[in-house]
């Protein structure tokens, strides 16, 4: 049930918490990571979750699923940067393919 309600089903643009750069490639392929992030949050914050009404709980879980430290936007952002860290939001990155025969 949680996965059907909270997790991403189509392509979305998401801005992770603490970032100013939008990630435009969050999609249904990230749903399993979103579910893990949500369940991890729920287990650690059960008392808080029980005090929230349905709308508040949805907002919190959707934020954790997509924007949180273990959410899909951070995962997609990491994939786009090929593991690079501390890249400024306005930093220009160019990827070039190397011809291994020429580089050897």
Jmol script that loads the backbone (N, CA, C; Angstrom):
load data "model"
ATOM      1  N   UNK A   1       0.817  -1.196   0.000  1.00  0.00           N
ATOM      2  CA  UNK A   1       0.000   0.000   0.000  1.00  0.00           C
ATOM      3  C   UNK A   1       0.867   1.270   0.000  1.00  0.00           C
ATOM      4  N   UNK A   2       1.900   1.306   0.833  1.00  0.00           N
ATOM      5  CA  UNK A   2       2.764   2.484   0.915  1.00  0.00           C
ATOM      6  C   UNK A   2       3.385   2.761  -0.449  1.00  0.00           C
ATOM      7  N   UNK A   3       3.869   1.730  -1.108  1.00  0.00           N
ATOM      8  CA  UNK A   3       4.512   1.915  -2.409  1.00  0.00           C
ATOM      9  C   UNK A   3       3.534   2.487  -3.428  1.00  0.00           C
ATOM     10  N   UNK A   4       2.297   2.024  -3.429  1.00  0.00           N
ATOM     11  CA  UNK A   4       1.300   2.510  -4.382  1.00  0.00           C
ATOM     12  C   UNK A   4       0.953   3.975  -4.159  1.00  0.00           C
ATOM     13  N   UNK A   5       0.968   4.423  -2.921  1.00  0.00           N
ATOM     14  CA  UNK A   5       0.547   5.785  -2.593  1.00  0.00           C
ATOM     15  C   UNK A   5       1.699   6.782  -2.650  1.00  0.00           C
ATOM     16  N   UNK A   6       2.878   6.411  -2.170  1.00  0.00           N
ATOM     17  CA  UNK A   6       3.965   7.361  -1.959  1.00  0.00           C
ATOM     18  C   UNK A   6       5.018   7.348  -3.070  1.00  0.00           C
ATOM     19  N   UNK A   7       5.289   6.200  -3.647  1.00  0.00           N
ATOM     20  CA  UNK A   7       6.424   6.078  -4.570  1.00  0.00           C
ATOM     21  C   UNK A   7       6.096   6.596  -5.975  1.00  0.00           C
ATOM     22  N   UNK A   8       7.127   7.036  -6.664  1.00  0.00           N
ATOM     23  CA  UNK A   8       7.011   7.624  -7.993  1.00  0.00           C
ATOM     24  C   UNK A   8       6.602   6.577  -9.026  1.00  0.00           C
ATOM     25  N   UNK A   9       5.653   6.934  -9.889  1.00  0.00           N
ATOM     26  CA  UNK A   9       5.215   6.028 -10.942  1.00  0.00           C
ATOM     27  C   UNK A   9       5.582   6.525 -12.333  1.00  0.00           C
ATOM     28  N   UNK A  10       5.796   7.812 -12.495  1.00  0.00           N
ATOM     29  CA  UNK A  10       6.157   8.379 -13.796  1.00  0.00           C
ATOM     30  C   UNK A  10       7.364   9.277 -13.635  1.00  0.00           C
ATOM     31  N   UNK A  11       7.784   9.920 -14.710  1.00  0.00           N
ATOM     32  CA  UNK A  11       8.946  10.816 -14.639  1.00  0.00           C
ATOM     33  C   UNK A  11       8.588  12.085 -13.884  1.00  0.00           C
ATOM     34  N   UNK A  12       9.475  12.492 -12.989  1.00  0.00           N
ATOM     35  CA  UNK A  12       9.253  13.680 -12.163  1.00  0.00           C
ATOM     36  C   UNK A  12      10.526  14.497 -12.062  1.00  0.00           C
ATOM     37  N   UNK A  13      10.370  15.777 -11.817  1.00  0.00           N
ATOM     38  CA  UNK A  13      11.493  16.654 -11.480  1.00  0.00           C
ATOM     39  C   UNK A  13      11.419  16.895  -9.978  1.00  0.00           C
ATOM     40  N   UNK A  14      12.520  16.660  -9.281  1.00  0.00           N
ATOM     41  CA  UNK A  14      12.542  16.762  -7.817  1.00  0.00           C
ATOM     42  C   UNK A  14      13.780  17.525  -7.394  1.00  0.00           C
ATOM     43  N   UNK A  15      13.636  18.384  -6.393  1.00  0.00           N
ATOM     44  CA  UNK A  15      14.781  19.079  -5.807  1.00  0.00           C
ATOM     45  C   UNK A  15      15.047  18.460  -4.443  1.00  0.00           C
ATOM     46  N   UNK A  16      16.184  17.791  -4.269  1.00  0.00           N
ATOM     47  CA  UNK A  16      16.489  17.160  -2.981  1.00  0.00           C
ATOM     48  C   UNK A  16      16.592  18.205  -1.864  1.00  0.00           C
ATOM     49  N   UNK A  17      16.289  17.803  -0.636  1.00  0.00           N
ATOM     50  CA  UNK A  17      16.457  18.685   0.517  1.00  0.00           C
ATOM     51  C   UNK A  17      17.899  19.160   0.570  1.00  0.00           C
ATOM     52  N   UNK A  18      18.110  20.450   0.795  1.00  0.00           N
ATOM     53  CA  UNK A  18      19.451  21.000   0.920  1.00  0.00           C
ATOM     54  C   UNK A  18      20.112  21.318  -0.407  1.00  0.00           C
ATOM     55  N   UNK A  19      19.390  21.187  -1.508  1.00  0.00           N
ATOM     56  CA  UNK A  19      19.957  21.451  -2.826  1.00  0.00           C
ATOM     57  C   UNK A  19      19.124  22.519  -3.527  1.00  0.00           C
ATOM     58  N   UNK A  20      19.720  23.182  -4.490  1.00  0.00           N
ATOM     59  CA  UNK A  20      18.973  24.134  -5.312  1.00  0.00           C
ATOM     60  C   UNK A  20      18.808  23.614  -6.731  1.00  0.00           C
ATOM     61  N   UNK A  21      19.471  22.507  -7.041  1.00  0.00           N
ATOM     62  CA  UNK A  21      19.418  21.948  -8.389  1.00  0.00           C
ATOM     63  C   UNK A  21      18.332  20.881  -8.482  1.00  0.00           C
ATOM     64  N   UNK A  22      17.454  21.045  -9.477  1.00  0.00           N
ATOM     65  CA  UNK A  22      16.412  20.055  -9.705  1.00  0.00           C
ATOM     66  C   UNK A  22      16.977  18.845 -10.418  1.00  0.00           C
ATOM     67  N   UNK A  23      16.495  17.680 -10.036  1.00  0.00           N
ATOM     68  CA  UNK A  23      16.852  16.435 -10.708  1.00  0.00           C
ATOM     69  C   UNK A  23      15.646  16.057 -11.548  1.00  0.00           C
ATOM     70  N   UNK A  24      15.842  15.927 -12.846  1.00  0.00           N
ATOM     71  CA  UNK A  24      14.709  15.729 -13.756  1.00  0.00           C
ATOM     72  C   UNK A  24      14.475  14.281 -14.152  1.00  0.00           C
ATOM     73  N   UNK A  25      15.266  13.367 -13.650  1.00  0.00           N
ATOM     74  CA  UNK A  25      15.167  11.990 -14.127  1.00  0.00           C
ATOM     75  C   UNK A  25      14.666  11.007 -13.073  1.00  0.00           C
ATOM     76  N   UNK A  26      13.941  11.480 -12.070  1.00  0.00           N
ATOM     77  CA  UNK A  26      13.387  10.564 -11.080  1.00  0.00           C
ATOM     78  C   UNK A  26      12.176   9.886 -11.714  1.00  0.00           C
ATOM     79  N   UNK A  27      12.177   8.562 -11.693  1.00  0.00           N
ATOM     80  CA  UNK A  27      11.087   7.822 -12.318  1.00  0.00           C
ATOM     81  C   UNK A  27      10.737   6.567 -11.554  1.00  0.00           C
ATOM     82  N   UNK A  28       9.887   5.764 -12.140  1.00  0.00           N
ATOM     83  CA  UNK A  28       9.396   4.553 -11.474  1.00  0.00           C
ATOM     84  C   UNK A  28      10.504   3.561 -11.176  1.00  0.00           C
ATOM     85  N   UNK A  29      11.630   3.642 -11.906  1.00  0.00           N
ATOM     86  CA  UNK A  29      12.750   2.738 -11.630  1.00  0.00           C
ATOM     87  C   UNK A  29      13.374   3.003 -10.258  1.00  0.00           C
ATOM     88  N   UNK A  30      13.050   4.140  -9.651  1.00  0.00           N
ATOM     89  CA  UNK A  30      13.574   4.485  -8.334  1.00  0.00           C
ATOM     90  C   UNK A  30      12.611   4.107  -7.203  1.00  0.00           C
ATOM     91  N   UNK A  31      11.460   3.545  -7.539  1.00  0.00           N
ATOM     92  CA  UNK A  31      10.420   3.270  -6.547  1.00  0.00           C
ATOM     93  C   UNK A  31      10.899   2.361  -5.421  1.00  0.00           C
ATOM     94  N   UNK A  32      11.705   1.368  -5.726  1.00  0.00           N
ATOM     95  CA  UNK A  32      12.155   0.459  -4.660  1.00  0.00           C
ATOM     96  C   UNK A  32      13.057   1.193  -3.668  1.00  0.00           C
ATOM     97  N   UNK A  33      13.888   2.120  -4.156  1.00  0.00           N
ATOM     98  CA  UNK A  33      14.729   2.912  -3.253  1.00  0.00           C
ATOM     99  C   UNK A  33      13.875   3.852  -2.415  1.00  0.00           C
ATOM    100  N   UNK A  34      12.827   4.404  -3.017  1.00  0.00           N
ATOM    101  CA  UNK A  34      11.912   5.271  -2.283  1.00  0.00           C
ATOM    102  C   UNK A  34      11.214   4.488  -1.172  1.00  0.00           C
ATOM    103  N   UNK A  35      10.781   3.284  -1.487  1.00  0.00           N
ATOM    104  CA  UNK A  35      10.098   2.458  -0.488  1.00  0.00           C
ATOM    105  C   UNK A  35      11.023   2.133   0.688  1.00  0.00           C
ATOM    106  N   UNK A  36      12.252   1.808   0.408  1.00  0.00           N
ATOM    107  CA  UNK A  36      13.222   1.526   1.476  1.00  0.00           C
ATOM    108  C   UNK A  36      13.429   2.760   2.346  1.00  0.00           C
ATOM    109  N   UNK A  37      13.565   3.944   1.720  1.00  0.00           N
ATOM    110  CA  UNK A  37      13.754   5.185   2.473  1.00  0.00           C
ATOM    111  C   UNK A  37      12.548   5.463   3.371  1.00  0.00           C
ATOM    112  N   UNK A  38      11.354   5.252   2.837  1.00  0.00           N
ATOM    113  CA  UNK A  38      10.123   5.490   3.599  1.00  0.00           C
ATOM    114  C   UNK A  38      10.009   4.521   4.766  1.00  0.00           C
ATOM    115  N   UNK A  39      10.227   3.244   4.515  1.00  0.00           N
ATOM    116  CA  UNK A  39      10.089   2.256   5.589  1.00  0.00           C
ATOM    117  C   UNK A  39      11.137   2.478   6.673  1.00  0.00           C
ATOM    118  N   UNK A  40      12.332   2.848   6.269  1.00  0.00           N
ATOM    119  CA  UNK A  40      13.380   3.164   7.237  1.00  0.00           C
ATOM    120  C   UNK A  40      12.942   4.338   8.114  1.00  0.00           C
ATOM    121  N   UNK A  41      12.370   5.365   7.501  1.00  0.00           N
ATOM    122  CA  UNK A  41      11.898   6.523   8.275  1.00  0.00           C
ATOM    123  C   UNK A  41      10.761   6.103   9.204  1.00  0.00           C
ATOM    124  N   UNK A  42       9.816   5.331   8.701  1.00  0.00           N
ATOM    125  CA  UNK A  42       8.675   4.906   9.520  1.00  0.00           C
ATOM    126  C   UNK A  42       9.109   4.104  10.746  1.00  0.00           C
ATOM    127  N   UNK A  43      10.055   3.193  10.561  1.00  0.00           N
ATOM    128  CA  UNK A  43      10.527   2.400  11.702  1.00  0.00           C
ATOM    129  C   UNK A  43      11.207   3.277  12.747  1.00  0.00           C
ATOM    130  N   UNK A  44      11.909   4.284  12.316  1.00  0.00           N
ATOM    131  CA  UNK A  44      12.612   5.159  13.242  1.00  0.00           C
ATOM    132  C   UNK A  44      11.766   6.274  13.829  1.00  0.00           C
ATOM    133  N   UNK A  45      10.597   6.552  13.226  1.00  0.00           N
ATOM    134  CA  UNK A  45       9.757   7.674  13.658  1.00  0.00           C
ATOM    135  C   UNK A  45       8.299   7.256  13.840  1.00  0.00           C
ATOM    136  N   UNK A  46       8.085   6.061  14.329  1.00  0.00           N
ATOM    137  CA  UNK A  46       6.723   5.531  14.445  1.00  0.00           C
ATOM    138  C   UNK A  46       5.818   6.414  15.293  1.00  0.00           C
ATOM    139  N   UNK A  47       6.310   6.874  16.428  1.00  0.00           N
ATOM    140  CA  UNK A  47       5.489   7.703  17.325  1.00  0.00           C
ATOM    141  C   UNK A  47       5.095   8.998  16.613  1.00  0.00           C
ATOM    142  N   UNK A  48       6.059   9.646  15.973  1.00  0.00           N
ATOM    143  CA  UNK A  48       5.771  10.880  15.236  1.00  0.00           C
ATOM    144  C   UNK A  48       4.776  10.624  14.112  1.00  0.00           C
ATOM    145  N   UNK A  49       4.954   9.529  13.384  1.00  0.00           N
ATOM    146  CA  UNK A  49       4.076   9.202  12.261  1.00  0.00           C
ATOM    147  C   UNK A  49       2.640   8.994  12.726  1.00  0.00           C
ATOM    148  N   UNK A  50       2.460   8.377  13.872  1.00  0.00           N
ATOM    149  CA  UNK A  50       1.109   8.114  14.389  1.00  0.00           C
ATOM    150  C   UNK A  50       0.389   9.394  14.798  1.00  0.00           C
ATOM    151  N   UNK A  51       1.135  10.447  15.089  1.00  0.00           N
ATOM    152  CA  UNK A  51       0.531  11.724  15.483  1.00  0.00           C
ATOM    153  C   UNK A  51       0.140  12.594  14.286  1.00  0.00           C
ATOM    154  N   UNK A  52       0.537  12.220  13.086  1.00  0.00           N
ATOM    155  CA  UNK A  52       0.237  13.009  11.889  1.00  0.00           C
ATOM    156  C   UNK A  52      -1.096  12.584  11.290  1.00  0.00           C
ATOM    157  N   UNK A  53      -1.834  13.561  10.739  1.00  0.00           N
ATOM    158  CA  UNK A  53      -3.049  13.166  10.019  1.00  0.00           C
ATOM    159  C   UNK A  53      -2.639  12.632   8.648  1.00  0.00           C
ATOM    160  N   UNK A  54      -3.588  12.125   7.892  1.00  0.00           N
ATOM    161  CA  UNK A  54      -3.278  11.450   6.623  1.00  0.00           C
ATOM    162  C   UNK A  54      -2.527  12.366   5.651  1.00  0.00           C
ATOM    163  N   UNK A  55      -2.959  13.612   5.529  1.00  0.00           N
ATOM    164  CA  UNK A  55      -2.300  14.545   4.618  1.00  0.00           C
ATOM    165  C   UNK A  55      -0.879  14.869   5.034  1.00  0.00           C
ATOM    166  N   UNK A  56      -0.692  15.095   6.332  1.00  0.00           N
ATOM    167  CA  UNK A  56       0.649  15.381   6.846  1.00  0.00           C
ATOM    168  C   UNK A  56       1.571  14.181   6.664  1.00  0.00           C
ATOM    169  N   UNK A  57       1.041  12.988   6.932  1.00  0.00           N
ATOM    170  CA  UNK A  57       1.834  11.769   6.783  1.00  0.00           C
ATOM    171  C   UNK A  57       2.247  11.569   5.321  1.00  0.00           C
ATOM    172  N   UNK A  58       1.321  11.790   4.394  1.00  0.00           N
ATOM    173  CA  UNK A  58       1.655  11.665   2.978  1.00  0.00           C
ATOM    174  C   UNK A  58       2.773  12.633   2.600  1.00  0.00           C
ATOM    175  N   UNK A  59       2.649  13.890   2.995  1.00  0.00           N
ATOM    176  CA  UNK A  59       3.677  14.884   2.668  1.00  0.00           C
ATOM    177  C   UNK A  59       5.033  14.489   3.229  1.00  0.00           C
ATOM    178  N   UNK A  60       5.045  14.025   4.473  1.00  0.00           N
ATOM    179  CA  UNK A  60       6.308  13.628   5.102  1.00  0.00           C
ATOM    180  C   UNK A  60       6.921  12.438   4.380  1.00  0.00           C
ATOM    181  N   UNK A  61       6.112  11.425   4.107  1.00  0.00           N
ATOM    182  CA  UNK A  61       6.634  10.223   3.457  1.00  0.00           C
ATOM    183  C   UNK A  61       7.069  10.493   2.023  1.00  0.00           C
ATOM    184  N   UNK A  62       6.321  11.318   1.308  1.00  0.00           N
ATOM    185  CA  UNK A  62       6.703  11.648  -0.070  1.00  0.00           C
ATOM    186  C   UNK A  62       8.016  12.422  -0.083  1.00  0.00           C
ATOM    187  N   UNK A  63       8.192  13.323   0.872  1.00  0.00           N
ATOM    188  CA  UNK A  63       9.444  14.061   0.979  1.00  0.00           C
ATOM    189  C   UNK A  63      10.618  13.149   1.293  1.00  0.00           C
ATOM    190  N   UNK A  64      10.425  12.231   2.222  1.00  0.00           N
ATOM    191  CA  UNK A  64      11.477  11.272   2.572  1.00  0.00           C
ATOM    192  C   UNK A  64      11.799  10.391   1.371  1.00  0.00           C
ATOM    193  N   UNK A  65      10.767   9.943   0.658  1.00  0.00           N
ATOM    194  CA  UNK A  65      10.951   9.043  -0.485  1.00  0.00           C
ATOM    195  C   UNK A  65      11.730   9.695  -1.618  1.00  0.00           C
ATOM    196  N   UNK A  66      11.448  10.952  -1.876  1.00  0.00           N
ATOM    197  CA  UNK A  66      12.058  11.589  -3.044  1.00  0.00           C
ATOM    198  C   UNK A  66      13.203  12.523  -2.697  1.00  0.00           C
ATOM    199  N   UNK A  67      13.037  13.333  -1.672  1.00  0.00           N
ATOM    200  CA  UNK A  67      13.983  14.418  -1.415  1.00  0.00           C
ATOM    201  C   UNK A  67      14.991  14.135  -0.321  1.00  0.00           C
ATOM    202  N   UNK A  68      14.733  13.132   0.513  1.00  0.00           N
ATOM    203  CA  UNK A  68      15.592  12.848   1.653  1.00  0.00           C
ATOM    204  C   UNK A  68      16.968  12.324   1.272  1.00  0.00           C
ATOM    205  N   UNK A  69      17.806  12.173   2.272  1.00  0.00           N
ATOM    206  CA  UNK A  69      19.197  11.743   2.057  1.00  0.00           C
ATOM    207  C   UNK A  69      19.291  10.403   1.344  1.00  0.00           C
ATOM    208  N   UNK A  70      18.325   9.520   1.563  1.00  0.00           N
ATOM    209  CA  UNK A  70      18.329   8.210   0.906  1.00  0.00           C
ATOM    210  C   UNK A  70      17.250   8.118  -0.175  1.00  0.00           C
ATOM    211  N   UNK A  71      16.676   9.249  -0.534  1.00  0.00           N
ATOM    212  CA  UNK A  71      15.577   9.266  -1.495  1.00  0.00           C
ATOM    213  C   UNK A  71      16.017   9.171  -2.939  1.00  0.00           C
ATOM    214  N   UNK A  72      15.032   9.091  -3.810  1.00  0.00           N
ATOM    215  CA  UNK A  72      15.284   8.869  -5.228  1.00  0.00           C
ATOM    216  C   UNK A  72      15.988  10.037  -5.911  1.00  0.00           C
ATOM    217  N   UNK A  73      15.718  11.275  -5.500  1.00  0.00           N
ATOM    218  CA  UNK A  73      16.382  12.412  -6.147  1.00  0.00           C
ATOM    219  C   UNK A  73      17.882  12.381  -5.886  1.00  0.00           C
ATOM    220  N   UNK A  74      18.274  12.046  -4.657  1.00  0.00           N
ATOM    221  CA  UNK A  74      19.707  11.942  -4.353  1.00  0.00           C
ATOM    222  C   UNK A  74      20.345  10.804  -5.146  1.00  0.00           C
ATOM    223  N   UNK A  75      19.638   9.693  -5.276  1.00  0.00           N
ATOM    224  CA  UNK A  75      20.154   8.563  -6.052  1.00  0.00           C
ATOM    225  C   UNK A  75      20.308   8.945  -7.528  1.00  0.00           C
ATOM    226  N   UNK A  76      19.278   9.587  -8.091  1.00  0.00           N
ATOM    227  CA  UNK A  76      19.339   9.993  -9.494  1.00  0.00           C
ATOM    228  C   UNK A  76      20.428  11.038  -9.709  1.00  0.00           C
ATOM    229  N   UNK A  77      20.568  11.961  -8.758  1.00  0.00           N
ATOM    230  CA  UNK A  77      21.607  12.982  -8.845  1.00  0.00           C
ATOM    231  C   UNK A  77      22.991  12.336  -8.829  1.00  0.00           C
ATOM    232  N   UNK A  78      23.177  11.374  -7.956  1.00  0.00           N
ATOM    233  CA  UNK A  78      24.444  10.656  -7.875  1.00  0.00           C
ATOM    234  C   UNK A  78      24.730   9.912  -9.172  1.00  0.00           C
ATOM    235  N   UNK A  79      23.708   9.292  -9.751  1.00  0.00           N
ATOM    236  CA  UNK A  79      23.876   8.587 -11.022  1.00  0.00           C
ATOM    237  C   UNK A  79      24.301   9.552 -12.129  1.00  0.00           C
ATOM    238  N   UNK A  80      23.680  10.737 -12.169  1.00  0.00           N
ATOM    239  CA  UNK A  80      24.020  11.720 -13.197  1.00  0.00           C
ATOM    240  C   UNK A  80      25.455  12.214 -13.057  1.00  0.00           C
ATOM    241  N   UNK A  81      25.929  12.310 -11.809  1.00  0.00           N
ATOM    242  CA  UNK A  81      27.276  12.816 -11.564  1.00  0.00           C
ATOM    243  C   UNK A  81      28.314  11.701 -11.529  1.00  0.00           C
ATOM    244  N   UNK A  82      27.880  10.475 -11.794  1.00  0.00           N
ATOM    245  CA  UNK A  82      28.788   9.322 -11.808  1.00  0.00           C
ATOM    246  C   UNK A  82      29.627   9.258 -10.530  1.00  0.00           C
ATOM    247  N   UNK A  83      28.993   9.546  -9.386  1.00  0.00           N
ATOM    248  CA  UNK A  83      29.678   9.433  -8.101  1.00  0.00           C
ATOM    249  C   UNK A  83      30.469  10.652  -7.686  1.00  0.00           C
ATOM    250  N   UNK A  84      30.494  11.710  -8.499  1.00  0.00           N
ATOM    251  CA  UNK A  84      31.215  12.928  -8.110  1.00  0.00           C
ATOM    252  C   UNK A  84      30.466  13.610  -6.965  1.00  0.00           C
ATOM    253  N   UNK A  85      31.195  14.223  -6.065  1.00  0.00           N
ATOM    254  CA  UNK A  85      30.574  14.916  -4.938  1.00  0.00           C
ATOM    255  C   UNK A  85      30.998  16.379  -4.927  1.00  0.00           C
ATOM    256  N   UNK A  86      30.264  17.174  -4.156  1.00  0.00           N
ATOM    257  CA  UNK A  86      30.554  18.594  -3.949  1.00  0.00           C
ATOM    258  C   UNK A  86      30.624  19.376  -5.252  1.00  0.00           C
ATOM    259  N   UNK A  87      29.743  19.047  -6.187  1.00  0.00           N
ATOM    260  CA  UNK A  87      29.649  19.793  -7.442  1.00  0.00           C
ATOM    261  C   UNK A  87      28.639  20.908  -7.228  1.00  0.00           C
ATOM    262  N   UNK A  88      29.022  22.175  -7.433  1.00  0.00           N
ATOM    263  CA  UNK A  88      28.074  23.269  -7.223  1.00  0.00           C
ATOM    264  C   UNK A  88      26.897  23.166  -8.195  1.00  0.00           C
ATOM    265  N   UNK A  89      25.743  23.671  -7.773  1.00  0.00           N
ATOM    266  CA  UNK A  89      24.526  23.572  -8.584  1.00  0.00           C
ATOM    267  C   UNK A  89      24.709  24.194  -9.962  1.00  0.00           C
ATOM    268  N   UNK A  90      25.511  25.234 -10.070  1.00  0.00           N
ATOM    269  CA  UNK A  90      25.700  25.890 -11.360  1.00  0.00           C
ATOM    270  C   UNK A  90      26.982  25.428 -12.060  1.00  0.00           C
ATOM    271  N   UNK A  91      27.638  24.409 -11.514  1.00  0.00           N
ATOM    272  CA  UNK A  91      28.881  23.902 -12.095  1.00  0.00           C
ATOM    273  C   UNK A  91      28.633  23.177 -13.404  1.00  0.00           C
ATOM    274  N   UNK A  92      29.446  23.456 -14.386  1.00  0.00           N
ATOM    275  CA  UNK A  92      29.318  22.821 -15.690  1.00  0.00           C
ATOM    276  C   UNK A  92      30.182  21.567 -15.726  1.00  0.00           C
ATOM    277  N   UNK A  93      29.571  20.458 -16.065  1.00  0.00           N
ATOM    278  CA  UNK A  93      30.291  19.191 -16.170  1.00  0.00           C
ATOM    279  C   UNK A  93      30.073  18.664 -17.580  1.00  0.00           C
ATOM    280  N   UNK A  94      31.137  18.268 -18.223  1.00  0.00           N
ATOM    281  CA  UNK A  94      31.032  17.689 -19.557  1.00  0.00           C
ATOM    282  C   UNK A  94      31.611  16.288 -19.518  1.00  0.00           C
ATOM    283  N   UNK A  95      30.922  15.378 -20.158  1.00  0.00           N
ATOM    284  CA  UNK A  95      31.383  14.000 -20.224  1.00  0.00           C
ATOM    285  C   UNK A  95      31.870  13.717 -21.636  1.00  0.00           C
ATOM    286  N   UNK A  96      33.026  13.148 -21.728  1.00  0.00           N
ATOM    287  CA  UNK A  96      33.589  12.776 -23.016  1.00  0.00           C
ATOM    288  C   UNK A  96      33.868  11.279 -23.008  1.00  0.00           C
ATOM    289  N   UNK A  97      33.641  10.647 -24.127  1.00  0.00           N
ATOM    290  CA  UNK A  97      33.999   9.244 -24.191  1.00  0.00           C
ATOM    291  C   UNK A  97      35.431   9.153 -24.702  1.00  0.00           C
ATOM    292  N   UNK A  98      36.163   8.293 -24.094  1.00  0.00           N
ATOM    293  CA  UNK A  98      37.566   8.112 -24.486  1.00  0.00           C
ATOM    294  C   UNK A  98      37.675   6.886 -25.389  1.00  0.00           C
ATOM    295  N   UNK A  99      38.456   7.035 -26.395  1.00  0.00           N
ATOM    296  CA  UNK A  99      38.775   5.887 -27.247  1.00  0.00           C
ATOM    297  C   UNK A  99      39.976   5.213 -26.576  1.00  0.00           C
ATOM    298  N   UNK A 100      39.756   4.033 -26.018  1.00  0.00           N
ATOM    299  CA  UNK A 100      40.806   3.381 -25.223  1.00  0.00           C
ATOM    300  C   UNK A 100      42.083   3.144 -26.016  1.00  0.00           C
ATOM    301  N   UNK A 101      41.970   2.933 -27.304  1.00  0.00           N
ATOM    302  CA  UNK A 101      43.167   2.701 -28.119  1.00  0.00           C
ATOM    303  C   UNK A 101      44.018   3.959 -28.210  1.00  0.00           C
ATOM    304  N   UNK A 102      43.369   5.134 -28.293  1.00  0.00           N
ATOM    305  CA  UNK A 102      44.100   6.393 -28.380  1.00  0.00           C
ATOM    306  C   UNK A 102      44.686   6.813 -27.041  1.00  0.00           C
ATOM    307  N   UNK A 103      44.039   6.434 -25.939  1.00  0.00           N
ATOM    308  CA  UNK A 103      44.503   6.867 -24.630  1.00  0.00           C
ATOM    309  C   UNK A 103      45.607   5.970 -24.053  1.00  0.00           C
ATOM    310  N   UNK A 104      45.804   4.814 -24.622  1.00  0.00           N
ATOM    311  CA  UNK A 104      46.815   3.874 -24.098  1.00  0.00           C
ATOM    312  C   UNK A 104      48.198   4.204 -24.549  1.00  0.00           C
TER     313      UNK A 104
END
end "model"
wireframe off; spacefill off
backbone 0.3
color backbone group
